[in-house]
């Protein structure tokens, strides 16, 4: 079968970035300067409430950076959805011999999140450039090590990560697999190979 990766470079980068959208959200929240409030005074008090005050918008300190983070997050999540929707086409049958869960590796993503809780300032180009360089190195390592699918967003939507051995025809092979269901020994699954080291169970 074709051994080429089914994920292209742009898709891999988008998948990597999608894993850090919660980090971007934290940074955006920390950059909020003030809330814009909607206020209304009721003619007749409702349960002793005569004045309603609801926030409906926010102002931020560094709007250009915040808008860039929002656009990056939206594009990466849309591409992640597109990749997941198209990557599982044309699966083939395998029989799982053994499977060991390794989803705990997603915890490694929490290390860069610590950046958002130290003195990180979106108004300083040095901080932004340092973060971009740091994430670029992590992205390169993730792509080179074929671990780009170790992603907290995938974990959040139900994908688990498993070390599996399986029968493909008459051959016994090993692979790291993504699956939305628990993988059990001696079960038949629909499988798509992503690259030489990873695959995804298609349902």
N, CA, C and O of each residue as an XYZ file, in Angstrom:
812
protein
N       0.833     -1.194      0.000
C       0.000      0.000      0.000
C       0.873      1.251      0.000
O       2.063      1.193      0.308
N       0.270      2.370     -0.346
C       0.994      3.641     -0.411
C       1.442      4.079      0.970
O       0.625      4.191      1.884
N       2.738      4.327      1.127
C       3.288      4.673      2.432
C       3.373      6.175      2.654
O       3.768      6.614      3.734
N       3.014      6.963      1.666
C       3.131      8.413      1.823
C       2.140      8.913      2.862
O       1.052      8.358      3.023
N       2.528      9.956      3.555
C       1.644     10.545      4.551
C       0.406     11.116      3.881
O       0.494     11.726      2.815
N      -0.741     10.918      4.502
C      -1.974     11.468      3.977
C      -2.201     12.895      4.451
O      -3.171     13.537      4.048
N      -1.322     13.393      5.296
C      -1.435     14.784      5.748
C      -0.318     15.589      5.118
O       0.857     15.256      5.276
N      -0.677     16.653      4.399
C       0.302     17.526      3.785
C       0.833     18.521      4.803
O       0.321     18.623      5.918
N       1.870     19.255      4.405
C       2.543     20.167      5.322
C       1.588     21.222      5.878
O       1.554     21.452      7.086
N       0.805     21.872      4.992
C      -0.112     22.919      5.456
C      -1.128     22.353      6.423
O      -1.430     22.971      7.444
N      -1.665     21.166      6.106
C      -2.634     20.530      7.000
C      -2.006     20.188      8.344
O      -2.628     20.364      9.392
N      -0.771     19.697      8.307
C      -0.080     19.344      9.556
C       0.138     20.567     10.435
O      -0.046     20.506     11.651
N       0.534     21.688      9.813
C       0.733     22.921     10.569
C      -0.588     23.385     11.175
O      -0.633     23.811     12.329
N      -1.667     23.301     10.389
C      -2.987     23.717     10.888
C      -3.432     22.841     12.048
O      -3.991     23.340     13.025
N      -3.191     21.546     11.949
C      -3.548     20.632     13.036
C      -2.754     20.968     14.288
O      -3.296     20.956     15.393
N      -1.465     21.269     14.117
C      -0.633     21.645     15.255
C      -1.167     22.920     15.909
O      -1.315     22.974     17.130
N      -1.455     23.945     15.104
C      -1.941     25.218     15.645
C      -3.270     25.026     16.370
O      -3.513     25.656     17.400
N      -4.129     24.159     15.836
C      -5.434     23.936     16.473
C      -5.278     23.429     17.901
O      -6.125     23.697     18.753
N      -4.198     22.696     18.162
C      -3.965     22.197     19.514
C      -3.669     23.286     20.521
O      -3.763     23.069     21.729
N      -3.306     24.473     20.019
C      -2.965     25.580     20.916
C      -4.020     26.687     20.907
O      -3.780     27.773     21.435
N      -5.182     26.421     20.314
C      -6.243     27.425     20.357
C      -6.694     27.744     21.781
O      -7.033     28.897     22.045
N      -6.718     26.785     22.718
C      -7.031     27.174     24.096
C      -5.992     28.126     24.689
O      -6.332     29.010     25.476
N      -4.710     27.941     24.306
C      -3.663     28.866     24.760
C      -3.923     30.270     24.216
O      -3.784     31.258     24.938
N      -4.300     30.352     22.946
C      -4.610     31.660     22.358
C      -5.802     32.300     23.061
O      -5.825     33.513     23.273
N      -6.788     31.486     23.419
C      -7.958     32.008     24.126
C      -7.572     32.579     25.488
O      -8.072     33.628     25.893
N      -6.686     31.888     26.186
C      -6.205     32.385     27.483
C      -5.510     33.734     27.309
O      -5.725     34.659     28.092
N      -4.672     33.833     26.272
C      -3.965     35.090     26.010
C      -4.935     36.229     25.695
O      -4.748     37.364     26.132
N      -5.982     35.896     24.921
C      -6.978     36.915     24.579
C      -7.708     37.387     25.837
O      -7.929     38.584     26.020
N      -8.075     36.449     26.694
C      -8.766     36.813     27.938
C      -7.889     37.710     28.797
O      -8.365     38.676     29.392
N      -6.595     37.380     28.857
C      -5.678     38.194     29.660
C      -5.475     39.586     29.073
O      -5.046     40.501     29.776
N      -5.779     39.750     27.793
C      -5.580     41.036     27.133
C      -6.831     41.927     27.188
O      -6.806     43.066     26.723
N      -7.918     41.404     27.756
C      -9.149     42.191     27.839
C      -8.935     43.401     28.745
O      -8.454     43.279     29.871
N      -9.304     44.564     28.228
C      -9.131     45.813     28.983
C     -10.394     46.190     29.741
O     -10.329     46.612     30.896
N     -11.542     46.037     29.093
C     -12.801     46.438     29.728
C     -13.962     45.780     29.004
O     -13.820     45.289     27.884
N     -15.118     45.780     29.665
C     -16.346     45.273     29.073
C     -17.235     46.440     28.646
O     -17.259     47.496     29.277
N     -17.956     46.215     27.563
C     -18.985     47.171     27.151
C     -20.322     46.604     27.636
O     -20.676     45.467     27.326
N     -21.064     47.424     28.408
C     -22.248     46.927     29.097
C     -23.532     47.424     28.441
O     -23.616     48.560     27.973
N     -24.521     46.548     28.422
C     -25.889     46.941     28.063
C     -26.663     47.140     29.365
O     -26.687     46.251     30.217
N     -27.283     48.279     29.516
C     -28.029     48.587     30.740
C     -29.468     48.931     30.392
O     -29.747     49.628     29.416
N     -30.369     48.425     31.216
C     -31.794     48.744     31.050
C     -32.461     48.817     32.417
O     -32.285     47.937     33.259
N     -33.212     49.858     32.614
C     -33.967     50.026     33.845
C     -35.404     49.577     33.620
O     -36.078     50.067     32.715
N     -35.869     48.647     34.442
C     -37.214     48.101     34.304
C     -38.234     49.041     34.940
O     -38.013     49.577     36.026
N     -39.342     49.226     34.253
C     -40.396     50.061     34.819
C     -41.004     49.403     36.048
O     -41.350     50.066     37.026
N     -41.127     48.071     35.975
C     -41.645     47.311     37.122
C     -40.579     46.322     37.569
O     -40.178     45.468     36.778
N     -40.109     46.407     38.797
C     -39.067     45.482     39.273
C     -39.502     44.025     39.135
O     -40.659     43.679     39.374
N     -38.552     43.186     38.744
C     -38.798     41.745     38.602
C     -37.987     41.025     39.663
O     -36.758     40.982     39.595
N     -38.679     40.458     40.646
C     -38.006     39.815     41.782
C     -36.968     40.758     42.387
O     -35.810     40.385     42.575
N     -37.388     41.957     42.681
C     -36.565     42.989     43.321
C     -35.417     43.492     42.437
O     -34.542     44.227     42.894
N     -35.440     43.083     41.172
C     -34.424     43.565     40.239
C     -35.040     44.676     39.390
O     -36.016     44.454     38.674
N     -34.470     45.850     39.478
C     -35.007     46.981     38.714
C     -34.044     47.447     37.626
O     -34.418     48.231     36.753
N     -32.807     46.963     37.681
C     -31.811     47.393     36.696
C     -31.054     46.177     36.166
O     -30.519     45.379     36.936
N     -31.017     46.049     34.844
C     -30.314     44.930     34.207
C     -29.040     45.463     33.558
O     -29.060     46.456     32.831
N     -27.947     44.789     33.834
C     -26.656     45.178     33.281
C     -25.951     43.929     32.756
O     -25.577     43.043     33.525
N     -25.775     43.871     31.431
C     -25.220     42.675     30.798
C     -24.061     43.076     29.882
O     -24.211     43.983     29.063
N     -22.892     42.402     30.013
C     -21.788     42.696     29.077
C     -22.079     42.096     27.709
O     -22.463     40.930     27.621
N     -21.905     42.863     26.647
C     -22.161     42.349     25.305
C     -20.950     42.508     24.376
O     -20.994     42.065     23.229
N     -19.885     43.126     24.852
C     -18.690     43.291     24.030
C     -17.509     43.536     24.959
O     -17.683     43.856     26.134
N     -16.308     43.382     24.415
C     -15.108     43.644     25.202
C     -14.164     44.543     24.405
O     -14.182     44.551     23.174
N     -13.363     45.279     25.112
C     -12.276     46.019     24.475
C     -10.971     45.398     24.939
O     -10.840     44.985     26.091
N     -10.004     45.337     24.026
C      -8.716     44.704     24.332
C      -7.593     45.713     24.163
O      -7.749     46.741     23.504
N      -6.473     45.399     24.767
C      -5.325     46.306     24.719
C      -4.602     46.240     23.384
O      -4.174     47.262     22.849
N      -4.470     45.032     22.851
C      -3.714     44.840     21.598
C      -4.632     44.193     20.569
O      -4.579     42.983     20.352
N      -5.463     44.999     19.945
C      -6.501     44.479     19.065
C      -5.929     43.748     17.844
O      -6.484     42.731     17.428
N      -4.832     44.245     17.264
C      -4.255     43.600     16.077
C      -3.796     42.182     16.387
O      -4.052     41.254     15.619
N      -3.120     42.025     17.509
C      -2.637     40.693     17.893
C      -3.804     39.774     18.204
O      -3.803     38.611     17.801
N      -4.796     40.281     18.914
C      -5.972     39.476     19.281
C      -6.713     39.016     18.030
O      -7.100     37.852     17.934
N      -6.915     39.922     17.070
C      -7.597     39.548     15.825
C      -6.810     38.479     15.079
O      -7.395     37.542     14.536
N      -5.484     38.615     15.048
C      -4.636     37.610     14.391
C      -4.789     36.247     15.059
O      -4.902     35.231     14.373
N      -4.794     36.218     16.396
C      -4.957     34.955     17.125
C      -6.316     34.332     16.854
O      -6.426     33.116     16.705
N      -7.344     35.157     16.790
C      -8.694     34.647     16.512
C      -8.760     34.055     15.105
O      -9.312     32.971     14.916
N      -8.200     34.758     14.116
C      -8.214     34.267     12.729
C      -7.426     32.964     12.616
O      -7.880     32.015     11.976
N      -6.237     32.918     13.242
C      -5.433     31.695     13.225
C      -6.206     30.523     13.822
O      -6.188     29.417     13.282
N      -6.881     30.774     14.937
C      -7.626     29.712     15.623
C      -8.762     29.206     14.755
O      -8.943     27.997     14.616
N      -9.534     30.119     14.167
C     -10.680     29.721     13.349
C     -10.223     28.925     12.127
O     -10.790     27.878     11.815
N      -9.191     29.430     11.433
C      -8.700     28.738     10.232
C      -8.173     27.349     10.580
O      -8.462     26.376      9.882
N      -7.397     27.260     11.664
C      -6.813     25.967     12.039
C      -7.893     24.962     12.437
O      -7.789     23.781     12.104
N      -8.930     25.418     13.146
C     -10.007     24.510     13.549
C     -10.831     24.069     12.339
O     -11.251     22.914     12.261
N     -11.062     24.987     11.394
C     -11.776     24.614     10.174
C     -10.980     23.591      9.362
O     -11.544     22.627      8.844
N      -9.662     23.806      9.256
C      -8.825     22.853      8.523
C      -8.753     21.508      9.238
O      -8.716     20.460      8.594
N      -8.732     21.537     10.577
C      -8.747     20.284     11.337
C     -10.019     19.509     11.025
O      -9.974     18.303     10.782
N     -11.158     20.205     11.031
C     -12.416     19.545     10.698
C     -12.414     18.990      9.284
O     -12.918     17.893      9.039
N     -11.844     19.752      8.352
C     -11.767     19.298      6.960
C     -10.881     18.055      6.840
O     -11.237     17.090      6.162
N      -9.731     18.092      7.502
C      -8.803     16.956      7.439
C      -9.463     15.706      8.014
O      -9.394     14.636      7.410
N     -10.108     15.835      9.186
C     -10.753     14.678      9.806
C     -11.897     14.159      8.941
O     -12.158     12.956      8.904
N     -12.578     15.074      8.243
C     -13.689     14.655      7.406
C     -13.270     13.952      6.137
O     -14.046     13.182      5.570
N     -12.044     14.205      5.675
C     -11.590     13.647      4.403
C     -10.507     12.593      4.545
O     -10.269     11.813      3.623
N      -9.854     12.567      5.690
C      -8.712     11.671      5.847
C      -9.147     10.228      6.065
O      -8.373      9.298      5.837
N     -10.405     10.041      6.512
C     -10.857      8.683      6.813
C     -11.572      8.023      5.650
O     -12.263      7.021      5.837
N     -11.415      8.569      4.450
C     -12.005      7.928      3.278
C     -11.174      6.719      2.857
O      -9.968      6.662      3.101
N     -11.836      5.758      2.223
C     -11.178      4.556      1.693
C     -10.447      3.770      2.776
O      -9.260      3.481      2.623
N     -11.132      3.414      3.878
C     -10.474      2.598      4.917
C     -10.365      1.136      4.474
O     -11.011      0.718      3.513
N      -9.554      0.381      5.175
C      -9.493     -1.051      4.912
C      -9.616     -1.796      6.232
O      -9.414     -1.224      7.304
N      -9.947     -3.074      6.142
C     -10.236     -3.872      7.341
C      -8.954     -4.371      7.990
O      -8.028     -4.825      7.317
N      -8.924     -4.274      9.318
C      -7.836     -4.863     10.099
C      -8.447     -5.590     11.301
O      -9.602     -5.367     11.663
N      -7.650     -6.454     11.898
C      -8.038     -7.101     13.152
C      -7.048     -6.687     14.223
O      -5.851     -6.945     14.096
N      -7.531     -6.053     15.269
C      -6.670     -5.585     16.350
C      -6.200     -6.778     17.176
O      -7.009     -7.584     17.636
N      -4.900     -6.882     17.357
C      -4.337     -7.950     18.191
C      -4.227     -7.478     19.632
O      -4.651     -8.171     20.557
N      -3.656     -6.297     19.814
C      -3.538     -5.721     21.156
C      -3.531     -4.204     21.039
O      -3.144     -3.651     20.009
N      -3.961     -3.538     22.104
C      -4.018     -2.075     22.104
C      -3.732     -1.559     23.507
O      -4.295     -2.044     24.489
N      -2.850     -0.569     23.585
C      -2.504      0.041     24.862
C      -2.725      1.548     24.770
O      -2.164      2.207     23.893
N      -3.531      2.088     25.662
C      -3.860      3.511     25.620
C      -2.640      4.344     26.013
O      -1.948      4.033     26.982
N      -2.387      5.409     25.244
C      -1.304      6.323     25.576
C      -1.779      7.776     25.483
O      -0.994      8.678     25.191
N      -3.069      7.986     25.734
C      -3.659      9.320     25.639
C      -3.080     10.288     26.655
O      -3.216     11.502     26.504
N      -2.428      9.758     27.696
C      -1.844     10.636     28.710
C      -0.755     11.529     28.138
O      -0.380     12.518     28.769
N      -0.231     11.197     26.942
C       0.807     12.024     26.328
C       0.303     13.414     25.957
O       1.094     14.337     25.767
N      -1.023     13.560     25.853
C      -1.597     14.858     25.546
C      -1.257     15.865     26.644
O      -1.248     17.074     26.408
N      -0.978     15.356     27.845
C      -0.622     16.237     28.961
C       0.627     17.052     28.634
O       0.821     18.130     29.196
N       1.473     16.556     27.738
C       2.677     17.299     27.350
C       2.339     18.672     26.771
O       3.167     19.582     26.795
N       1.129     18.815     26.255
C       0.710     20.098     25.691
C       0.545     21.163     26.766
O       0.525     22.355     26.458
N       0.428     20.748     28.019
C       0.198     21.735     29.079
C       1.442     22.567     29.367
O       1.339     23.640     29.961
N       2.619     22.091     28.955
C       3.853     22.816     29.263
C       3.872     24.209     28.637
O       4.137     25.176     29.350
N       3.600     24.359     27.319
C       3.575     25.711     26.744
C       2.474     26.593     27.328
O       2.574     27.819     27.280
N       1.414     25.972     27.885
C       0.329     26.769     28.452
C       0.805     27.562     29.659
O       0.203     28.572     30.022
N       1.881     27.105     30.277
C       2.409     27.831     31.430
C       2.881     29.232     31.029
O       2.964     30.132     31.864
N       3.192     29.404     29.728
C       3.659     30.705     29.247
C       2.627     31.782     29.536
O       2.970     32.912     29.885
N       1.351     31.417     29.385
C       0.292     32.413     29.518
C       0.112     32.887     30.958
O      -0.572     33.882     31.198
N       0.710     32.195     31.905
C       0.539     32.571     33.309
C       1.789     33.216     33.900
O       1.857     33.460     35.104
N       2.760     33.485     33.063
C       3.919     34.256     33.502
C       3.817     35.642     32.886
O       2.786     35.992     32.312
N       4.871     36.428     33.001
C       4.818     37.825     32.548
C       4.916     37.898     31.028
O       5.922     38.351     30.482
N       3.867     37.450     30.355
C       3.815     37.499     28.896
C       2.972     38.693     28.486
O       1.843     38.847     28.951
N       3.510     39.535     27.621
C       2.851     40.785     27.258
C       2.655     40.834     25.741
O       3.624     40.855     24.983
N       1.380     40.851     25.303
C       1.087     40.881     23.870
C       1.478     42.202     23.217
O       1.502     42.302     21.990
N       1.780     43.204     24.014
C       2.183     44.496     23.446
C       3.674     44.547     23.127
O       4.136     45.482     22.473
N       4.431     43.549     23.583
C       5.874     43.515     23.352
C       6.192     42.573     22.198
O       5.880     41.383     22.252
N       6.811     43.108     21.162
C       7.124     42.283     20.003
C       8.121     41.184     20.361
O       8.138     40.126     19.732
N       8.949     41.437     21.371
C       9.919     40.419     21.786
C       9.196     39.177     22.324
O       9.583     38.047     22.028
N       8.147     39.405     23.114
C       7.396     38.274     23.665
C       6.664     37.512     22.563
O       6.642     36.281     22.552
N       6.067     38.261     21.638
C       5.335     37.617     20.543
C       6.282     36.831     19.648
O       5.985     35.699     19.266
N       7.424     37.431     19.311
C       8.399     36.743     18.466
C       8.948     35.500     19.162
O       9.129     34.460     18.529
N       9.213     35.608     20.469
C       9.728     34.453     21.222
C       8.720     33.315     21.229
O       9.088     32.153     21.055
N       7.431     33.650     21.434
C       6.394     32.622     21.421
C       6.277     31.981     20.043
O       6.170     30.760     19.931
N       6.299     32.810     18.987
C       6.198     32.287     17.626
C       7.370     31.353     17.313
O       7.187     30.308     16.689
N       8.574     31.735     17.749
C       9.755     30.894     17.527
C       9.637     29.584     18.297
O       9.955     28.517     17.771
N       9.182     29.666     19.538
C       9.017     28.485     20.385
C       8.007     27.516     19.770
O       8.268     26.316     19.680
N       6.855     28.038     19.347
C       5.838     27.184     18.751
C       6.286     26.642     17.401
O       5.905     25.532     17.030
N       7.086     27.401     16.660
C       7.607     26.922     15.377
C       8.509     25.713     15.564
O       8.441     24.746     14.804
N       9.358     25.780     16.588
C      10.243     24.643     16.884
C       9.420     23.425     17.289
O       9.689     22.309     16.842
N       8.407     23.645     18.145
C       7.548     22.538     18.561
C       6.797     21.946     17.362
O       6.627     20.731     17.260
N       6.347     22.834     16.451
C       5.633     22.368     15.266
C       6.550     21.508     14.397
O       6.145     20.443     13.932
N       7.772     21.965     14.180
C       8.734     21.204     13.380
C       9.001     19.839     14.006
O       9.028     18.826     13.307
N       9.200     19.812     15.326
C       9.452     18.541     16.017
C       8.244     17.611     15.918
O       8.397     16.404     15.737
N       7.040     18.180     16.038
C       5.830     17.362     15.963
C       5.673     16.741     14.585
O       5.308     15.572     14.463
N       5.950     17.525     13.542
C       5.820     17.009     12.177
C       6.903     15.977     11.894
O       6.626     14.925     11.319
N       8.143     16.277     12.297
C       9.256     15.354     12.041
C       9.094     14.046     12.804
O       9.466     12.982     12.310
N       8.535     14.129     14.010
C       8.374     12.927     14.834
C       7.037     12.238     14.586
O       6.692     11.278     15.275
N       6.277     12.731     13.592
C       4.995     12.146     13.220
C       4.022     12.104     14.395
O       3.243     11.159     14.520
N       4.061     13.129     15.266
C       3.189     13.155     16.443
C       2.233     14.337     16.418
O       1.735     14.765     17.459
N       1.977     14.864     15.216
C       1.145     16.057     15.103
C      -0.291     15.786     15.556
O      -1.005     16.713     15.938
N      -0.714     14.523     15.516
C      -2.079     14.201     15.925
C      -2.217     13.993     17.427
O      -3.312     13.701     17.909
N      -1.124     14.137     18.176
C      -1.231     14.157     19.637
C      -1.668     15.572     19.997
O      -0.839     16.471     20.137
N      -2.964     15.759     20.144
C      -3.562     17.079     20.126
C      -4.698     17.149     21.141
O      -5.580     16.291     21.118
N      -4.707     18.137     22.027
C      -5.761     18.214     23.048
C      -7.145     18.469     22.478
O      -8.141     18.079     23.086
N      -7.228     19.124     21.308
C      -8.530     19.335     20.688
C      -9.111     18.000     20.241
O     -10.303     17.752     20.417
N      -8.275     17.138     19.664
C      -8.728     15.802     19.278
C      -9.158     15.012     20.513
O     -10.154     14.289     20.481
N      -8.398     15.156     21.604
C      -8.776     14.479     22.846
C     -10.110     15.007     23.357
O     -10.929     14.242     23.866
N     -10.331     16.317     23.224
C     -11.564     16.932     23.722
C     -12.790     16.453     22.944
O     -13.880     16.366     23.509
N     -12.627     16.143     21.663
C     -13.776     15.683     20.878
C     -13.869     14.160     20.843
O     -14.648     13.593     20.077
N     -13.067     13.506     21.681
C     -13.270     12.080     21.908
C     -12.271     11.129     21.302
O     -12.459      9.916     21.398
N     -11.204     11.626     20.676
C     -10.213     10.733     20.092
C      -9.197     10.298     21.143
O      -8.606     11.126     21.836
N      -9.006      8.994     21.246
C      -7.976      8.450     22.108
C      -6.777      8.003     21.285
O      -6.891      7.796     20.077
N      -5.639      7.855     21.932
C      -4.398      7.467     21.264
C      -3.975      6.100     21.793
O      -3.941      5.879     23.004
N      -3.653      5.182     20.875
C      -3.360      3.804     21.265
C      -2.123      3.279     20.535
O      -1.915      3.555     19.353
N      -1.311      2.520     21.264
C      -0.269      1.700     20.645
C      -0.911      0.373     20.278
O      -1.396     -0.341     21.156
N      -0.921      0.035     19.000
C      -1.640     -1.158     18.554
C      -0.752     -2.087     17.737
O       0.147     -1.654     17.016
N      -1.026     -3.334     17.870
C      -0.544     -4.308     16.890
C      -1.783     -4.902     16.226
O      -2.807     -5.110     16.877
N      -1.681     -5.172     14.930
C      -2.874     -5.605     14.202
C      -2.476     -6.487     13.027
O      -1.332     -6.496     12.573
N      -3.464     -7.221     12.562
C      -3.290     -8.056     11.369
C      -3.786     -7.306     10.151
O      -4.939     -6.878     10.097
N      -2.907     -7.150      9.171
C      -3.296     -6.595      7.868
C      -3.075     -7.702      6.851
O      -1.964     -7.922      6.368
N      -4.169     -8.394      6.539
C      -4.023     -9.591      5.718
C      -3.313    -10.663      6.518
O      -3.771    -11.051      7.593
N      -2.194    -11.141      5.996
C      -1.421    -12.174      6.691
C      -0.254    -11.587      7.481
O       0.533    -12.335      8.061
N      -0.132    -10.271      7.510
C       0.994     -9.633      8.180
C       0.581     -9.019      9.510
O      -0.521     -8.489      9.653
N       1.479     -9.102     10.472
C       1.286     -8.452     11.766
C       2.076     -7.151     11.762
O       3.278     -7.155     11.495
N       1.408     -6.033     12.057
C       2.041     -4.724     12.035
C       1.754     -3.973     13.322
O       0.867     -4.342     14.092
N       2.521     -2.912     13.542
C       2.337     -2.070     14.716
C       2.175     -0.620     14.275
O       2.765     -0.189     13.285
N       1.367      0.122     15.023
C       1.090      1.499     14.640
C       0.484      2.227     15.833
O      -0.140      1.608     16.695
N       0.670      3.547     15.880
C      -0.044      4.390     16.836
C      -1.353      4.794     16.182
O      -1.358      5.306     15.062
N      -2.464      4.567     16.873
C      -3.772      4.798     16.267
C      -4.595      5.812     17.046
O      -4.537      5.889     18.273
N      -5.365      6.587     16.286
C      -6.386      7.459     16.850
C      -7.729      6.765     16.702
O      -8.038      6.211     15.647
N      -8.528      6.797     17.766
C      -9.837      6.171     17.691
C     -10.804      6.865     18.638
O     -10.426      7.262     19.741
N     -12.052      7.010     18.208
C     -13.082      7.592     19.066
C     -13.719      6.538     19.955
O     -14.504      6.869     20.843
N     -13.394      5.280     19.728
C     -13.899      4.191     20.558
C     -12.729      3.445     21.178
O     -11.627      3.441     20.629
N     -12.967      2.821     22.309
C     -11.935      2.004     22.935
C     -11.563      0.856     21.994
O     -12.430      0.171     21.450
N     -10.262      0.667     21.816
C      -9.797     -0.426     20.973
C      -9.561     -1.654     21.835
O      -8.878     -1.590     22.858
N     -10.130     -2.765     21.413
C     -10.030     -4.009     22.164
C      -9.409     -5.088     21.297
O      -9.522     -5.068     20.071
N      -8.753     -6.029     21.955
C      -8.118     -7.127     21.225
C      -9.171     -7.978     20.526
O     -10.293     -8.133     21.006
N      -8.780     -8.519     19.388
C      -9.607     -9.448     18.605
C     -10.887     -8.797     18.074
O     -11.922     -9.450     17.939
N     -10.795     -7.499     17.775
C     -11.939     -6.828     17.161
C     -11.548     -6.356     15.757
O     -10.387     -6.043     15.495
N     -12.530     -6.312     14.871
C     -12.292     -5.844     13.507
C     -12.617     -4.356     13.428
O     -13.627     -3.904     13.966
N     -11.757     -3.601     12.756
C     -11.925     -2.158     12.643
C     -11.676     -1.709     11.208
O     -11.021     -2.400     10.427
N     -12.210     -0.547     10.882
C     -11.908      0.120      9.613
C     -10.751      1.079      9.866
O     -10.830      1.922     10.760
N      -9.682      0.958      9.089
C      -8.429      1.628      9.412
C      -7.910      2.421      8.214
O      -7.974      1.963      7.073
N      -7.397      3.618      8.497
C      -6.743      4.434      7.470
C      -5.347      4.786      7.958
O      -5.188      5.293      9.068
N      -4.347      4.526      7.150
C      -2.973      4.828      7.530
C      -2.677      6.286      7.205
O      -2.863      6.730      6.072
N      -2.211      7.032      8.217
C      -1.891      8.442      8.024
C      -0.457      8.620      7.547
O      -0.175      9.465      6.697
N       0.439      7.822      8.099
C       1.838      7.830      7.690
C       2.438      6.506      8.145
O       1.700      5.586      8.497
N       3.742      6.398      8.144
C       4.369      5.119      8.505
C       4.202      4.750      9.961
O       4.442      3.605     10.343
N       3.788      5.717     10.790
C       3.772      5.478     12.227
C       2.402      5.659     12.866
O       2.187      5.221     13.996
N       1.476      6.294     12.162
C       0.183      6.601     12.759
C      -0.943      6.257     11.808
O      -0.795      6.281     10.586
N      -2.099      5.930     12.428
C      -3.295      5.656     11.657
C      -4.507      6.118     12.435
O      -4.400      6.533     13.589
N      -5.670      6.043     11.789
C      -6.910      6.478     12.432
C      -7.990      5.456     12.120
O      -8.099      4.962     10.998
N      -8.787      5.150     13.142
C      -9.894      4.226     12.964
C     -11.070      4.995     12.378
O     -11.485      6.025     12.909
N     -11.595      4.482     11.285
C     -12.715      5.133     10.581
C     -14.003      4.379     10.895
O     -14.086      3.158     10.764
N     -15.015      5.158     11.318
C     -16.321      4.566     11.617
C     -17.343      5.105     10.647
O     -18.516      4.737     10.718
